[in-house]
């Protein structure tokens, strides 16, 4: 496994890409409302990425057709925006976005409630998934292990009775969307590769209210929960620094 360590100059380029992603996600968040379609979100994001002078990371990646992944309710990841997918009060939509600036990638995801009336368990799912991401990030420092990150995420999720998706994991990132190492959202403390200063990783818990199993639909992209339960997804791109970690997509 060849892990590419980044210089401070490279990390700064990735921070700029991450800043684009954050601006796009905040714009998309403002468009999430009952009656909007996931294609409406896509169009807003595509224009904003272009306006900010960046390139979309997802469009064309292994043939993916859009700049956003929009995954609604029981869709876990990689949902394809569509004019037919109309958001309703009480839905949740996870929005995953990547951007390229000067050849370097940023990648982040949020899950957003639609409207004001969200089911209490679903609201708790969003809080817990975001908290598990923060717990994973807090475990990042030189000498810590990938298992430390996964264990931190898993502990927060399972303490609330939810489950961590195991079929999809976080990843290294840099001049490519996906680099080594893989970053699972489960694991044992002290296990796995040790983190080193200059590593940059995308930590991205995907959490289900029900069981962890997922399946991919006939479109070849959209992953859904096997039991039809709600799923949430939050992600940040994080650099390992001499003193701990730096979130590049804030």
PyMOL commands that set and color helices and strands:
alter all, ss='L'
color gray80, all
select helices_A, chain A and resi 8-31+38-51+61-63+120-138+146-159
alter helices_A, ss='H'
color red, helices_A
select strands_A, chain A and resi 55-56+68-72+75-77+92-101+104-113+163-164+170-172+179-183+200-203+206-208+214-216+223-225+231-233+236-241+244-247
alter strands_A, ss='S'
color yellow, strands_A
deselect
rebuild
show_as cartoon
